[in-house]
Amino acid sequence: MRRLPYLFIVVYLLASGMLAAYAPDRLSLVVVGCMCVIAAASSVYCVAPVIAFTNGLRNGQDNIKRAMNAEGGTAWMVALQMDRFFEQKTLDGLFQEYREKVRQQRENGLIISDIDDSLNEDVLGLYSWQSVAAQIPGTMTGLGILGTFLGLLMGLRGINFMTVEAALASVETILAGINTAFYTSIAGLILSVFFNVSNNILRNIMSREMGLFLEEFHRVIIPTTEEQNRYSVRRENRQIVELLERLPKKGAMQAMGSPAAPGNEQILMPQILDGLKKNEFVFFLQPRYELNTRKVIGAEALVRWNHPTLGVISPAVFIPVLEGNGYITKLDQYIWEKVCQLIRQWVDQGIRPVPISVNVTKTDVLAMDVADFFLEMLKKYRIPPKHLEIDITENAYLEAYGVLKDVVTRLQQAGFRVILDGFNGDYIKLSSAGEIGVDQLKLNLRSENLDGKLEILPAVFDQARTLRLNLLAEGIESMEQLTMLRKCGCTEGQGYFFSRPLSVAEFEKNLKVGQNG
């Protein structure tokens, strides 16, 4: 069945050969012969690769099914270990390049690229001379027209009506020229139409198989962004723990490490406590932008561990440990106060502050009086509440609503803007906890509900308007996302598309430039 498309090439070449064989004269043979050469070349370099790619993509789909049903590993790992995934030289070469790219990205802890960055219709079009193939029908027709003009020219060149014999000979010459003109034009038309129809059919079949392959690859093989993030976090945790374990241990810290401590906590916790004492924990600022003007209108404070030996360590390494033993509240209070100190510093230096949001977790809400703490910070550092925003995580809202409701009310009465962080677009789940009394919802575009699903954003924003809720977006990483958010009426957002989290010094520099510009 997969050999059947090659019948197009056989019929095409036989047709061109027969047209050359039945050429009525030498001129027609020369013109049609040129068409035969073009037909053979286009079959080898344009049509045959398309058929080979189509069969290769079908082999790829079969191997995806084999990888899915294989034992002893994930479909992703099984697929990457197959040497001849497509059983077609060009496709296997492209897949090998993709595997090498993925290997380097995994080693560097990056999110892996999608396969359609390396394997797509445009790439296959280059390898199958698509732009040249598009010119073949016109070339065949053009040769037919050229033969027509040459035939008529040859027929009209010898016209002589001086005698009857000359007139008869002229008529024969004219008829021979017309015959040549007619034959070459018909031959060019036949080969042009046949190639155009065959090429379009075969390329459409290849496009269909490409679409089916990519759909299956995305569904079965490639890890989701969430899975890749988990892999990256686990890898980073493992590397950090290994490095920390190699560092010299001080007596006091070594004594704190109990053999009974589970997992990585035995290694991490003494280092974390020592880091807290030495003020190694700092915060970076993730700028928040007005989406239409791209002006910085705020920031989110994100904690980092500035280790003296290992450099800046991601919160994914130490936050789970601190949450597990309750120390997260002490770290949060430390960062909140540092943010208040920064705002006071900006005011004293004549820098017009933008609102900075700080994160409040469920543990914070249950372990302390959050509202009292922030009210005390306002008095201590003499800062207006408009410069400090409170980001409360969604799980705190869902799991501790009874306690949180009073906290939110007191914070809003004091003048703070309260934001619900990590919202995934599920209004029903959120409403089930109670009345949504926060000032704004931070829509997480990286959540499982929304990741890669731009088409559902209009419905999310329509429902927000119906419920009179204000949304801002986080996790903006592409122009496509930004364009869709603007169409939905979203005016605020943050993400790596605009800026990575910046150190306070970097953020201040950008802030001063914006205010002086």
ZIRA-V191421 format. One record per pair of residues at least 12 apart in sequence whose ideal C-beta (glycine too) atoms are under 8 Angstrom apart, sorted by sequence separation. I is the first residue (numbers start at 0). J is the second residue. D is the distance in whole Angstrom. If there is no record, write none. Layout:
i: [I & I]
j: [J & J]
d: [D & D]
This chain:
i: [19 & 65 & 66 & 100 & 157 & 256 & 286 & 287 & 302 & 304 & 391 & 472 & 18 & 19 & 255 & 256 & 285 & 301 & 304 & 342 & 158 & 255 & 284 & 285 & 341 & 373 & 480 & 19 & 63 & 66 & 97 & 157 & 158 & 284 & 481 & 15 & 18 & 19 & 62 & 156 & 253 & 284 & 285 & 302 & 373 & 391 & 419 & 480 & 18 & 97 & 100 & 252 & 255 & 283 & 284 & 338 & 442 & 472 & 475 & 154 & 155 & 252 & 282 & 283 & 419 & 422 & 424 & 471 & 475 & 476 & 478 & 15 & 16 & 62 & 79 & 97 & 153 & 154 & 282 & 338 & 418 & 422 & 423 & 470 & 471 & 472 & 473 & 475 & 476 & 477 & 15 & 94 & 97 & 154 & 252 & 282 & 283 & 369 & 417 & 418 & 419 & 421 & 422 & 423 & 471 & 472 & 473 & 474 & 475 & 476 & 96 & 97 & 154 & 155 & 248 & 252 & 281 & 282 & 389 & 417 & 418 & 419 & 420 & 422 & 471 & 472 & 473 & 475 & 62 & 79 & 153 & 154 & 244 & 280 & 281 & 335 & 416 & 417 & 418 & 419 & 421 & 424 & 471 & 472 & 475 & 12 & 15 & 62 & 94 & 153 & 154 & 240 & 243 & 280 & 334 & 396 & 416 & 418 & 420 & 423 & 425 & 440 & 15 & 93 & 94 & 152 & 243 & 246 & 249 & 280 & 281 & 423 & 424 & 464 & 59 & 93 & 150 & 151 & 154 & 279 & 280 & 411 & 421 & 423 & 424 & 12 & 58 & 59 & 150 & 151 & 153 & 154 & 240 & 279 & 331 & 389 & 391 & 393 & 423 & 453 & 457 & 11 & 12 & 58 & 150 & 236 & 240 & 243 & 279 & 331 & 364 & 388 & 389 & 391 & 393 & 394 & 411 & 453 & 456 & 460 & 58 & 90 & 150 & 239 & 279 & 302 & 331 & 387 & 388 & 389 & 390 & 391 & 392 & 393 & 408 & 440 & 442 & 444 & 445 & 456 & 459 & 460 & 56 & 58 & 93 & 150 & 151 & 331 & 384 & 385 & 388 & 389 & 390 & 391 & 392 & 393 & 404 & 407 & 439 & 440 & 441 & 442 & 444 & 445 & 457 & 460 & 12 & 55 & 149 & 150 & 274 & 277 & 357 & 359 & 384 & 388 & 390 & 393 & 404 & 407 & 439 & 440 & 441 & 442 & 443 & 444 & 453 & 457 & 11 & 55 & 59 & 149 & 150 & 354 & 355 & 356 & 357 & 359 & 361 & 364 & 383 & 384 & 385 & 397 & 424 & 435 & 438 & 439 & 440 & 441 & 442 & 443 & 444 & 445 & 456 & 55 & 148 & 150 & 274 & 302 & 331 & 354 & 355 & 356 & 357 & 358 & 359 & 360 & 363 & 397 & 400 & 404 & 439 & 441 & 444 & 54 & 146 & 147 & 150 & 271 & 327 & 353 & 354 & 355 & 356 & 357 & 359 & 361 & 396 & 400 & 435 & 8 & 55 & 56 & 146 & 147 & 149 & 300 & 328 & 352 & 354 & 356 & 358 & 361 & 365 & 11 & 52 & 55 & 327 & 328 & 332 & 360 & 364 & 370 & 397 & 424 & 51 & 55 & 146 & 147 & 270 & 327 & 346 & 359 & 370 & 377 & 393 & 396 & 426 & 444 & 52 & 89 & 146 & 147 & 325 & 335 & 339 & 343 & 361 & 365 & 369 & 373 & 426 & 8 & 51 & 52 & 145 & 146 & 300 & 322 & 328 & 335 & 339 & 342 & 343 & 361 & 364 & 7 & 8 & 328 & 343 & 364 & 370 & 374 & 143 & 144 & 146 & 322 & 332 & 336 & 339 & 340 & 342 & 370 & 373 & 426 & 48 & 142 & 143 & 146 & 325 & 335 & 339 & 369 & 396 & 5 & 8 & 143 & 364 & 373 & 143 & 144 & 339 & 370 & 143 & 342 & 5 & 142 & 143 & 342 & 4 & 141 & 271 & 391 & 140 & 442 & 139 & 140 & 143 & 339 & 422 & 4 & 139 & 267 & 271 & 338 & 267 & 271 & 280 & 444 & 139 & 140 & 390 & 139 & 268 & 282 & 1 & 267 & 280 & 418 & 420 & 137 & 272 & 275 & 280 & 136 & 139 & 271 & 275 & 282 & 298 & 300 & 1 & 135 & 136 & 264 & 268 & 281 & 282 & 297 & 298 & 299 & 300 & 263 & 296 & 297 & 298 & 299 & 300 & 301 & 136 & 275 & 295 & 296 & 297 & 298 & 300 & 135 & 136 & 264 & 297 & 299 & 135 & 264 & 246 & 354 & 356 & 358 & 135 & 132 & 242 & 243 & 242 & 287 & 239 & 52 & 284 & 129 & 239 & 49 & 52 & 48 & 52 & 240 & 239 & 48 & 49 & 235 & 48 & 236 & 48 & 235 & 236 & 232 & 235 & 45 & 123 & 44 & 45 & 232 & 44 & 45 & 120 & 45 & 46 & 120 & 123 & 44 & 45 & 120 & 41 & 45 & 119 & 41 & 297 & 299 & 41 & 37 & 115 & 114 & 37 & 38 & 37 & 114 & 113 & 34 & 37 & 114 & 34 & 113 & 33 & 34 & 111 & 111 & 30 & 30 & 110 & 30 & 31 & 30 & 111 & 110 & 110 & 27 & 30 & 26 & 110 & 109 & 26 & 27 & 108 & 26 & 105 & 108 & 26 & 108 & 105 & 78 & 74 & 75 & 74 & 75 & 75 & 53 & 60 & 49 & 56 & 63 & 24 & 27 & 31 & 46 & 50 & 53 & 57 & 60 & 64 & 23 & 27 & 31 & 34 & 38 & 46 & 49 & 53 & 56 & 60 & 63 & 67 & 26 & 30 & 34 & 41 & 45 & 49 & 52 & 56 & 59 & 63 & 66 & 24 & 66 & 23 & 24 & 27 & 31 & 46 & 53 & 56 & 60 & 23 & 27 & 30 & 34 & 38 & 49 & 56 & 63 & 26 & 59 & 63 & 350 & 353 & 23 & 27 & 22 & 350 & 350 & 341 & 345 & 351 & 350 & 18 & 18 & 18 & 299 & 14 & 15 & 14 & 11 & 14 & 11 & 290 & 10 & 11 & 287 & 11 & 7 & 290 & 7 & 7 & 290 & 291 & 297 & 299 & 290 & 296 & 4 & 303 & 290 & 291 & 301 & 4 & 290 & 289 & 290 & 289 & 290 & 288 & 287 & 288 & 293 & 287 & 288 & 287 & 286 & 285 & 298 & 288 & 286 & 286 & 285 & 285 & 295 & 285 & 286 & 295 & 284 & 285 & 228 & 283 & 284 & 283 & 284 & 295 & 283 & 284 & 294 & 225 & 283 & 286 & 224 & 281 & 282 & 225 & 281 & 284 & 286 & 223 & 225 & 224 & 223 & 224]
j: [31 & 77 & 78 & 112 & 169 & 268 & 298 & 299 & 314 & 316 & 403 & 484 & 31 & 32 & 268 & 269 & 298 & 314 & 317 & 355 & 172 & 269 & 298 & 299 & 355 & 387 & 494 & 34 & 78 & 81 & 112 & 172 & 173 & 299 & 496 & 31 & 34 & 35 & 78 & 172 & 269 & 300 & 301 & 318 & 389 & 407 & 435 & 496 & 35 & 114 & 117 & 269 & 272 & 300 & 301 & 355 & 459 & 489 & 492 & 172 & 173 & 270 & 300 & 301 & 437 & 440 & 442 & 489 & 493 & 494 & 496 & 34 & 35 & 81 & 98 & 116 & 172 & 173 & 301 & 357 & 437 & 441 & 442 & 489 & 490 & 491 & 492 & 494 & 495 & 496 & 35 & 114 & 117 & 174 & 272 & 302 & 303 & 389 & 437 & 438 & 439 & 441 & 442 & 443 & 491 & 492 & 493 & 494 & 495 & 496 & 117 & 118 & 175 & 176 & 269 & 273 & 302 & 303 & 410 & 438 & 439 & 440 & 441 & 443 & 492 & 493 & 494 & 496 & 84 & 101 & 175 & 176 & 266 & 302 & 303 & 357 & 438 & 439 & 440 & 441 & 443 & 446 & 493 & 494 & 497 & 35 & 38 & 85 & 117 & 176 & 177 & 263 & 266 & 303 & 357 & 419 & 439 & 441 & 443 & 446 & 448 & 463 & 39 & 117 & 118 & 176 & 267 & 270 & 273 & 304 & 305 & 447 & 448 & 488 & 84 & 118 & 175 & 176 & 179 & 304 & 305 & 436 & 446 & 448 & 449 & 38 & 84 & 85 & 176 & 177 & 179 & 180 & 266 & 305 & 357 & 415 & 417 & 419 & 449 & 479 & 483 & 38 & 39 & 85 & 177 & 263 & 267 & 270 & 306 & 358 & 391 & 415 & 416 & 418 & 420 & 421 & 438 & 480 & 483 & 487 & 86 & 118 & 178 & 267 & 307 & 330 & 359 & 415 & 416 & 417 & 418 & 419 & 420 & 421 & 436 & 468 & 470 & 472 & 473 & 484 & 487 & 488 & 85 & 87 & 122 & 179 & 180 & 360 & 413 & 414 & 417 & 418 & 419 & 420 & 421 & 422 & 433 & 436 & 468 & 469 & 470 & 471 & 473 & 474 & 486 & 489 & 42 & 85 & 179 & 180 & 304 & 307 & 387 & 389 & 414 & 418 & 420 & 423 & 434 & 437 & 469 & 470 & 471 & 472 & 473 & 474 & 483 & 487 & 42 & 86 & 90 & 180 & 181 & 385 & 386 & 387 & 388 & 390 & 392 & 395 & 414 & 415 & 416 & 428 & 455 & 466 & 469 & 470 & 471 & 472 & 473 & 474 & 475 & 476 & 487 & 87 & 180 & 182 & 306 & 334 & 363 & 386 & 387 & 388 & 389 & 390 & 391 & 392 & 395 & 429 & 432 & 436 & 471 & 473 & 476 & 87 & 179 & 180 & 183 & 304 & 360 & 386 & 387 & 388 & 389 & 390 & 392 & 394 & 429 & 433 & 468 & 42 & 89 & 90 & 180 & 181 & 183 & 334 & 362 & 386 & 388 & 390 & 392 & 395 & 399 & 46 & 87 & 90 & 362 & 363 & 367 & 395 & 399 & 405 & 432 & 459 & 87 & 91 & 182 & 183 & 306 & 363 & 382 & 395 & 406 & 413 & 429 & 432 & 462 & 480 & 89 & 126 & 183 & 184 & 362 & 372 & 376 & 380 & 398 & 402 & 406 & 410 & 463 & 46 & 89 & 90 & 183 & 184 & 338 & 360 & 366 & 373 & 377 & 380 & 381 & 399 & 402 & 46 & 47 & 367 & 382 & 403 & 409 & 413 & 183 & 184 & 186 & 362 & 372 & 376 & 379 & 380 & 382 & 410 & 413 & 466 & 89 & 183 & 184 & 187 & 366 & 376 & 380 & 410 & 437 & 47 & 50 & 185 & 406 & 415 & 186 & 187 & 382 & 413 & 187 & 386 & 50 & 187 & 188 & 387 & 50 & 187 & 317 & 437 & 187 & 489 & 187 & 188 & 191 & 387 & 470 & 53 & 188 & 316 & 320 & 387 & 317 & 321 & 330 & 494 & 190 & 191 & 441 & 191 & 320 & 334 & 54 & 320 & 333 & 471 & 473 & 191 & 326 & 329 & 334 & 191 & 194 & 326 & 330 & 337 & 353 & 355 & 57 & 191 & 192 & 320 & 324 & 337 & 338 & 353 & 354 & 355 & 356 & 320 & 353 & 354 & 355 & 356 & 357 & 358 & 194 & 333 & 353 & 354 & 355 & 356 & 358 & 194 & 195 & 323 & 356 & 358 & 195 & 324 & 308 & 416 & 418 & 420 & 198 & 198 & 308 & 309 & 309 & 356 & 309 & 123 & 355 & 202 & 312 & 123 & 126 & 123 & 127 & 316 & 316 & 126 & 127 & 313 & 127 & 315 & 128 & 315 & 316 & 313 & 316 & 127 & 205 & 127 & 128 & 315 & 128 & 129 & 205 & 131 & 132 & 206 & 209 & 131 & 132 & 209 & 131 & 135 & 209 & 132 & 388 & 390 & 135 & 135 & 213 & 213 & 138 & 139 & 139 & 216 & 217 & 139 & 142 & 221 & 142 & 221 & 142 & 143 & 221 & 222 & 142 & 143 & 224 & 145 & 146 & 146 & 227 & 227 & 228 & 146 & 149 & 146 & 231 & 231 & 149 & 150 & 231 & 150 & 230 & 234 & 153 & 235 & 234 & 220 & 219 & 220 & 220 & 221 & 222 & 201 & 208 & 198 & 205 & 212 & 175 & 178 & 182 & 197 & 201 & 204 & 208 & 211 & 215 & 175 & 179 & 183 & 186 & 190 & 198 & 201 & 205 & 208 & 212 & 215 & 219 & 179 & 183 & 187 & 194 & 198 & 202 & 205 & 209 & 212 & 216 & 219 & 178 & 220 & 178 & 179 & 182 & 186 & 201 & 208 & 211 & 215 & 179 & 183 & 186 & 190 & 194 & 205 & 212 & 219 & 183 & 216 & 220 & 507 & 510 & 182 & 186 & 182 & 510 & 511 & 503 & 507 & 514 & 514 & 186 & 189 & 190 & 473 & 189 & 190 & 190 & 190 & 193 & 193 & 472 & 193 & 194 & 471 & 197 & 197 & 481 & 200 & 201 & 484 & 485 & 491 & 493 & 485 & 491 & 201 & 500 & 489 & 490 & 500 & 204 & 490 & 490 & 491 & 491 & 492 & 491 & 491 & 492 & 497 & 492 & 493 & 493 & 493 & 493 & 506 & 497 & 497 & 498 & 498 & 499 & 509 & 500 & 501 & 510 & 500 & 501 & 445 & 500 & 501 & 501 & 502 & 513 & 502 & 503 & 513 & 445 & 503 & 506 & 445 & 502 & 503 & 447 & 503 & 506 & 509 & 447 & 450 & 450 & 450 & 451]
d: [5 & 8 & 4 & 6 & 6 & 8 & 5 & 7 & 5 & 7 & 7 & 5 & 5 & 5 & 7 & 5 & 6 & 7 & 6 & 7 & 7 & 4 & 4 & 4 & 7 & 7 & 8 & 8 & 7 & 7 & 8 & 5 & 7 & 7 & 6 & 7 & 7 & 5 & 7 & 8 & 7 & 6 & 6 & 8 & 7 & 7 & 7 & 7 & 8 & 6 & 7 & 4 & 7 & 8 & 7 & 5 & 7 & 6 & 5 & 5 & 7 & 7 & 4 & 5 & 5 & 4 & 7 & 7 & 7 & 5 & 7 & 6 & 6 & 6 & 5 & 8 & 7 & 4 & 6 & 5 & 6 & 6 & 8 & 6 & 8 & 7 & 7 & 3 & 5 & 6 & 4 & 8 & 4 & 7 & 8 & 5 & 5 & 8 & 5 & 7 & 7 & 7 & 5 & 6 & 4 & 4 & 5 & 5 & 8 & 5 & 6 & 7 & 6 & 7 & 8 & 6 & 8 & 7 & 6 & 5 & 5 & 5 & 5 & 6 & 6 & 8 & 6 & 5 & 5 & 7 & 7 & 2 & 5 & 6 & 6 & 5 & 5 & 8 & 7 & 7 & 5 & 8 & 8 & 7 & 7 & 8 & 4 & 8 & 8 & 5 & 6 & 5 & 6 & 7 & 7 & 6 & 7 & 5 & 8 & 4 & 6 & 7 & 8 & 6 & 7 & 7 & 7 & 8 & 8 & 6 & 5 & 7 & 5 & 8 & 6 & 5 & 8 & 5 & 8 & 6 & 7 & 8 & 7 & 4 & 6 & 6 & 8 & 5 & 5 & 7 & 7 & 8 & 5 & 5 & 8 & 5 & 6 & 6 & 6 & 6 & 8 & 6 & 6 & 5 & 7 & 7 & 7 & 5 & 6 & 7 & 8 & 7 & 7 & 7 & 7 & 7 & 7 & 7 & 5 & 4 & 5 & 7 & 7 & 8 & 7 & 7 & 7 & 6 & 5 & 5 & 5 & 6 & 5 & 4 & 7 & 6 & 5 & 6 & 8 & 7 & 8 & 6 & 7 & 7 & 7 & 3 & 5 & 7 & 6 & 6 & 8 & 7 & 8 & 6 & 6 & 6 & 6 & 6 & 8 & 7 & 8 & 7 & 7 & 4 & 7 & 7 & 6 & 4 & 7 & 3 & 6 & 8 & 7 & 6 & 4 & 6 & 4 & 8 & 8 & 6 & 5 & 5 & 6 & 5 & 6 & 4 & 5 & 5 & 6 & 6 & 7 & 8 & 8 & 7 & 7 & 8 & 7 & 7 & 7 & 5 & 7 & 5 & 8 & 7 & 7 & 7 & 7 & 7 & 8 & 8 & 7 & 6 & 6 & 8 & 5 & 3 & 7 & 8 & 7 & 5 & 5 & 6 & 6 & 4 & 7 & 5 & 5 & 5 & 8 & 7 & 4 & 7 & 6 & 5 & 8 & 7 & 7 & 4 & 7 & 8 & 6 & 8 & 7 & 7 & 7 & 6 & 7 & 6 & 7 & 5 & 6 & 5 & 8 & 7 & 7 & 8 & 8 & 6 & 6 & 5 & 5 & 5 & 7 & 4 & 6 & 8 & 7 & 4 & 5 & 5 & 8 & 6 & 5 & 8 & 5 & 4 & 6 & 8 & 8 & 6 & 8 & 7 & 7 & 7 & 5 & 7 & 7 & 6 & 6 & 6 & 7 & 5 & 2 & 5 & 7 & 7 & 5 & 4 & 6 & 6 & 5 & 7 & 8 & 6 & 8 & 6 & 8 & 7 & 5 & 7 & 5 & 7 & 8 & 7 & 7 & 5 & 6 & 7 & 6 & 6 & 6 & 5 & 4 & 6 & 5 & 7 & 8 & 6 & 7 & 6 & 7 & 6 & 5 & 5 & 7 & 7 & 7 & 7 & 4 & 7 & 7 & 7 & 5 & 8 & 8 & 8 & 8 & 7 & 6 & 7 & 6 & 7 & 6 & 7 & 2 & 5 & 6 & 5 & 6 & 7 & 5 & 7 & 5 & 7 & 5 & 8 & 5 & 7 & 7 & 7 & 8 & 7 & 8 & 7 & 7 & 7 & 6 & 7 & 6 & 7 & 5 & 5 & 7 & 4 & 6 & 5 & 5 & 5 & 7 & 8 & 8 & 7 & 8 & 7 & 7 & 4 & 7 & 7 & 7 & 6 & 6 & 6 & 7 & 8 & 7 & 5 & 7 & 8 & 7 & 5 & 8 & 7 & 7 & 7 & 6 & 4 & 5 & 5 & 5 & 8 & 6 & 7 & 6 & 8 & 7 & 7 & 7 & 5 & 4 & 7 & 7 & 8 & 8 & 7 & 6 & 7 & 6 & 7 & 7 & 5 & 8 & 7 & 6 & 8 & 7 & 5 & 7 & 7 & 6 & 8 & 8 & 8 & 7 & 8 & 5 & 6 & 5 & 6 & 4 & 7 & 8 & 6 & 5 & 8 & 6 & 6 & 7 & 8 & 5 & 4 & 5 & 8 & 8 & 6 & 8 & 6 & 7 & 7 & 4 & 6 & 8 & 7 & 7 & 6 & 7 & 7 & 5 & 7 & 6 & 7 & 6 & 8 & 7 & 6 & 8 & 6 & 8 & 7 & 6 & 7 & 6 & 8 & 8 & 7 & 6 & 8 & 6 & 7 & 8 & 4 & 6 & 5 & 7 & 7 & 7 & 7 & 7 & 8 & 6 & 8 & 5 & 7 & 8 & 6 & 7 & 6 & 8 & 5 & 5 & 5 & 5 & 7 & 6 & 7 & 8 & 8 & 7 & 8 & 7 & 8 & 8 & 7 & 6 & 6 & 6 & 6 & 8 & 8 & 5 & 7 & 6 & 6 & 6 & 5 & 5 & 4 & 5 & 5 & 5 & 5 & 5 & 6 & 7 & 7 & 6 & 6 & 6 & 5 & 6 & 7 & 7 & 6 & 5 & 6 & 5 & 5 & 6 & 5 & 8 & 6 & 7 & 6 & 8 & 5 & 7 & 5 & 5 & 5 & 8 & 8 & 6 & 7 & 7 & 6 & 8 & 7 & 7 & 7 & 6 & 8 & 6 & 7 & 5 & 7 & 7 & 8 & 7 & 6 & 7 & 8 & 6 & 6 & 8 & 8 & 7 & 7 & 6 & 4 & 7 & 8 & 7 & 6 & 7 & 8 & 7 & 6 & 7 & 6 & 8 & 6 & 7 & 5 & 7 & 6 & 6 & 7 & 6 & 5 & 7 & 6 & 6 & 7 & 7 & 6 & 4 & 6 & 5 & 6 & 5 & 6 & 5 & 7 & 8 & 7 & 4 & 7 & 7 & 7 & 8 & 8 & 4 & 5 & 6 & 8 & 6 & 6 & 6 & 7 & 8 & 8 & 7 & 7 & 8 & 8 & 6 & 8 & 4 & 7 & 8 & 7 & 5 & 7 & 7]
